[in-house]
Amino acid sequence: MGEFRFRLPDDWILASRQASSIHVVGLDGIPWPCRVFTEGNTLVVRRNRDESGKIYIAYPFDGYGEFTICTGSLPERSEPYDLLTELARGTLNRLRNQISIWKEGGLVISEEIARSTSEAIELLGSSILASDHTVKDKHAREAVHKTMGIVFLLSRDFGDQVSKYRVEHPESSQFWIAAAAAADLVEFERSANHAGFELVQLTTGVLNPWQISSVESQTNPKRIIVGPFLDASAGGMDDDLIRMDDFDQRKRRILSDCRMAIENLPATTSLLHVVSGLNGLGHRHLGYPQQLELTIDMLHLIEESTCETPNLISFDFPWAERLASSVGGIHPLQIADTLLRQGLGVSFLGLDINLDYWPGGSVVRDPLQWIDMIDIWSQLGLPLVICFRIPTGSQMSPTKDPNRIVNEVRSNLTDQVRLDLLETIVPMMIARQSVHGMIFQQWCDSDDLRFPNGGLVEDDGSQKAIVDVLTGLRERYLS
C-alpha cells in the first residue's frame, strides 16, 4: 500500500475542502484516488499503488486565493516530509523549468523575474537547511508565495510577447472566441434543442462575440457553431431522453436529431459541436461505452452525409481530476486517442473546463499548469478549443433541479481574482498555436442550472464584468 506522510505546520488547520482536493499523480500523468487522514500534525496520503508521485493540494495564496499546486515527484518513505517545503520546492521547480524552456525559445525574461526567482531559491534553501520547524515553515511559506507571484509575472510576459507574434503573422492560424448566443435570437438551434453559438474571429473591424443578432441576418450574417448534439456530462441529457426506457431508444432519438440538424444547417455554420463532456467514467443515464458508441455513430453519420463543415468533440475534466475521486476510469486523453486511432474524421478536440465548480468541474490551477495541460493534449496533433465556464457575479442560491447535480463553487476566490486569472490565461491561449479558439459556454446564468452564475450576463440581462474583461482582451491583443 503506497503511503506518503507530511508534517503539517502548527498553524494550518486542514479544511475539508482542501483535504478533498488531495490526490497523487504518477509518472503516467494519471490522478489516483487516495485515502487522506491526519495523525496528530501528520498528514497521511495513502493509495493502492507503490510508486513515487506528485501530491496535489489546494493551497491559500495571499492576494490570489486558493490554487491547487503540487510537490515535486516524491518517493514513498516512512519519515514525514515537510509539506510546506515540498510545496515550495515543487512550485519553484515548475517555474524554473518553464523559464528555461521559454528562454530557449526566445522569451525575454525581465530582470524582476530573474531577481525574484533567485530570492525564492534562497528562501527555499533556508527552509531546507533550517532545523527549527517554525523557521522552516516560515521560509517555505515565503518561498511558495513569492514563487506564485513570479508565475503570474512570467505568464503575463509570455502572453504579451508571444500572442503579438501570432496576431501579426497572417500565416498563423487566427484565434477566435465564441460566445453562447441569446436563446430567443437563435431560432434554429432553439427548435432543435441545441445550444447556439456565434463564431467571430477577433480581428480588427469585427463585432464582439457577445453582440448577438439573428444568425440569418442578411446585413451582418454571423458564423455559428451548431451543437452539441449530445452533452455526455453528468446531468447534460435532456429530460425527454432521461425518461426513455432504454439506451437503444435514446440512441435512435439522438441520431435522428443529429441527422435532421445536419440536413438543415444554416449557411453560416462554421463548426459542428458533435459531443461535449466525454469522459471515461460511469454516468447515471449514459455509460462510458454508450457515450463512445454514440460519438462514433454520429461521426460516421456526418461522414456519410458528405457534410464538409469541421467538427468538434470535447472532453470533460481535461486534467482528469475526476479519476482522483473514482475507482477505475479512463483518462480523457486516452479516449481522444482511441477515437483518432479508428480513423474517424475529428477536426477539433475540445477541452471542457468548468473552472472552480465541484464535483462537475475543474479546480483552480496556476497558469503554468494550463500550459502543461495544453502541451499534453497537443501531442495528439489536432487543433484544440477551450470550452470554458467560470462563476462570476452575485452568488445567488442555485435553483434546484431534481434530475441534475447542481455544482458548488469550489474555492473562496473573489470575482476579481477569477477575472484576473482569466486576463492572464486568455493571452496564453492566444500565444499557443495549437489552441485555435475559446467557447464561453453559457450566455445567461439560468441557461444551465448545473453551473450557478456561469453566464456572461445576469438572469435579468444585465452585463457582467467578465464581458468588460473580454472586450479589453480583444482591444489589447487582437485589434
Secondary structure as GFF3:
##gff-version 3
##sequence-region A 1 479
A	DSSP	beta_strand	2	7	.	.	.	ID=ss1
A	DSSP	alpha_helix	16	21	.	.	.	ID=ss2
A	DSSP	beta_strand	23	25	.	.	.	ID=ss3
A	DSSP	beta_strand	31	32	.	.	.	ID=ss4
A	DSSP	beta_strand	35	39	.	.	.	ID=ss5
A	DSSP	beta_strand	42	47	.	.	.	ID=ss6
A	DSSP	beta_strand	54	61	.	.	.	ID=ss7
A	DSSP	beta_strand	65	70	.	.	.	ID=ss8
A	DSSP	beta_strand	81	82	.	.	.	ID=ss9
A	DSSP	alpha_helix	83	104	.	.	.	ID=ss10
A	DSSP	alpha_helix	111	129	.	.	.	ID=ss11
A	DSSP	alpha_helix	133	168	.	.	.	ID=ss12
A	DSSP	beta_strand	176	180	.	.	.	ID=ss13
A	DSSP	three_ten_helix	183	185	.	.	.	ID=ss14
A	DSSP	alpha_helix	187	191	.	.	.	ID=ss15
A	DSSP	beta_strand	196	201	.	.	.	ID=ss16
A	DSSP	beta_strand	223	226	.	.	.	ID=ss17
A	DSSP	beta_strand	230	231	.	.	.	ID=ss18
A	DSSP	alpha_helix	239	242	.	.	.	ID=ss19
A	DSSP	alpha_helix	247	263	.	.	.	ID=ss20
A	DSSP	beta_strand	269	278	.	.	.	ID=ss21
A	DSSP	alpha_helix	288	304	.	.	.	ID=ss22
A	DSSP	beta_strand	311	316	.	.	.	ID=ss23
A	DSSP	three_ten_helix	321	325	.	.	.	ID=ss24
A	DSSP	alpha_helix	332	341	.	.	.	ID=ss25
A	DSSP	beta_strand	348	354	.	.	.	ID=ss26
A	DSSP	beta_strand	357	358	.	.	.	ID=ss27
A	DSSP	alpha_helix	367	378	.	.	.	ID=ss28
A	DSSP	beta_strand	384	389	.	.	.	ID=ss29
A	DSSP	beta_strand	408	409	.	.	.	ID=ss30
A	DSSP	alpha_helix	415	431	.	.	.	ID=ss31
A	DSSP	beta_strand	435	440	.	.	.	ID=ss32
A	DSSP	three_ten_helix	445	447	.	.	.	ID=ss33
A	DSSP	alpha_helix	465	477	.	.	.	ID=ss34
###
